[in-house]
């Protein structure tokens, strides 16, 4: 891991003009998936995350294409957004604590360890910006900015959206909705991270795979 050149405060200052749009894009992509994919109950974790990520990236690229302070870089099958040549953002599904869910590859390992990658500014800070869904994938619990320090550790996180930022009254209503789901469904939920997608599992190819 190399030493990060910017503090959390400096990074958030650079991203501040783009945070509200990032939250809106992520939440809208999640809603689009819930509302327009009638066969989503057949989707496994990888398919579901890939579809939502594709919606996020397409919306972000359309919004920021040609922006003077945003550069869009494609690394293999992953689109990265470079802000002011100082901060790189990768949109991801996240686990609680801001941990990215993906197989370990050379690219994902280098990105998480803050190692310079071809096509990216050598001193830029690498971030994951993404959503943490609830257990049943009905809502977004958190939208986070997370700064990884390795494939299995996070230097810091910053909450920017999700249920945790709603009023207590709204949270109570949503908790009530979740509580009516039968216990056997909750305990056998297909939305828990699969062991092979947790940090430490080697991938067979040099592409990132979302859960």
SVG drawing of the C-alpha trace seen along z (x, -y; Angstrom):
<svg xmlns="http://www.w3.org/2000/svg" viewBox="-46 -22 50 43">
<polyline fill="none" stroke="black" stroke-width="0.4" points="0.0,0.0 1.3,-3.4 0.8,-6.5 -2.3,-8.4 -1.6,-11.9 -4.9,-13.5 -6.7,-13.4 -10.3,-12.4 -11.3,-16.1 -9.5,-17.0 -11.0,-14.1 -14.5,-15.0 -14.0,-18.6 -13.0,-17.6 -16.1,-15.3 -18.6,-17.7 -20.0,-19.1 -20.7,-15.5 -22.0,-13.8 -25.7,-14.6 -25.7,-13.4 -23.9,-10.2 -26.5,-9.4 -29.3,-10.1 -27.8,-7.9 -27.2,-5.0 -30.7,-5.1 -32.3,-5.5 -30.4,-2.5 -31.6,-0.4 -35.2,-1.5 -35.0,-0.8 -33.8,2.7 -36.6,3.3 -39.3,1.8 -38.4,2.9 -36.8,6.4 -39.8,8.8 -37.6,11.8 -35.2,10.5 -36.2,13.2 -34.3,15.6 -31.1,13.5 -28.2,14.6 -26.0,12.1 -23.6,11.6 -26.3,10.9 -28.2,8.6 -25.1,6.5 -23.9,6.4 -27.3,5.1 -27.5,2.4 -23.8,1.4 -24.5,1.1 -27.4,-1.2 -25.2,-3.3 -22.3,-3.6 -24.5,-4.4 -26.3,-7.2 -23.0,-8.6 -21.3,-8.5 -24.3,-10.3 -24.3,-12.9 -20.6,-13.7 -19.5,-13.1 -17.7,-16.2 -17.5,-17.6 -14.3,-19.7 -13.4,-18.1 -14.4,-14.5 -12.6,-12.0 -14.0,-8.5 -11.5,-5.7 -12.2,-2.1 -10.1,0.5 -11.0,3.9 -14.7,4.3 -14.7,1.6 -15.4,-2.1 -13.6,-4.5 -14.4,-8.2 -11.5,-10.5 -12.4,-13.8 -10.0,-16.7 -7.2,-14.2 -7.0,-13.7 -9.7,-11.2 -10.7,-8.0 -14.2,-6.6 -15.3,-3.0 -19.0,-2.4 -19.6,0.9 -22.0,2.9 -20.6,2.7 -20.8,4.7 -21.2,3.1 -18.1,1.2 -17.5,0.1 -15.9,3.4 -16.1,4.0 -17.6,7.3 -15.6,8.8 -13.3,11.6 -9.6,10.9 -7.9,10.0 -4.7,8.1 -6.7,5.1 -9.0,5.1 -6.0,5.8 -4.0,3.0 -6.9,0.6 -7.7,1.5 -4.0,1.2 -3.9,-2.3 -1.3,-1.2 -1.1,-3.3 -2.8,-1.7 -2.2,-2.4 -4.4,-5.2 -5.0,-6.7 -3.2,-9.6 -0.3,-8.1 -1.0,-10.1 -4.8,-9.9 -6.8,-8.4 -8.8,-5.3 -12.4,-5.2 -15.3,-2.9 -18.7,-4.7 -21.7,-2.4 -24.7,-1.0 -25.1,1.4 -28.5,3.2 -30.6,4.6 -30.7,8.3 -33.5,8.9 -32.3,6.4 -35.5,4.4 -33.9,1.1 -30.5,-0.6 -29.3,-0.8 -26.4,-3.0 -24.7,-4.9 -21.1,-5.2 -17.8,-6.7 -15.1,-4.2 -11.4,-4.5 -9.8,-1.0 -6.3,-0.4 -6.1,3.2 -8.3,5.9 -9.6,6.6 -9.4,3.3 -10.8,-0.2 -9.0,-3.3 -12.2,-5.4 -15.9,-5.7 -18.3,-8.5 -22.1,-8.1 -23.8,-10.1 -27.2,-8.4 -29.5,-5.4 -32.0,-4.6 -29.7,-5.6 -30.1,-9.2 -33.9,-9.1 -36.0,-10.3 -36.7,-7.9 -40.4,-7.8 -39.6,-6.6 -37.1,-4.1 -39.7,-2.6 -42.2,-2.3 -39.6,-0.5 -38.6,1.8 -42.3,2.7 -42.3,3.7 -39.3,5.9 -40.7,7.5 -43.6,9.1 -41.3,11.2 -41.4,14.8 -38.4,15.7 -37.5,18.7 -37.1,16.4 -34.9,14.0 -32.7,16.7 -32.3,18.4 -32.0,15.2 -30.0,15.6 -28.7,12.0 -26.0,12.9 -22.4,12.6 -21.3,16.0 -18.0,17.3 -16.2,17.3 -16.8,13.6 -15.3,12.6 -11.7,11.2 -9.1,13.9 -10.6,15.9 -8.5,15.9 -10.1,15.3 -9.4,17.3 -9.2,14.3 -8.0,10.7 -11.4,9.1 -13.4,7.9 -16.6,9.6 -19.3,8.0 -21.4,10.0"/>
</svg>
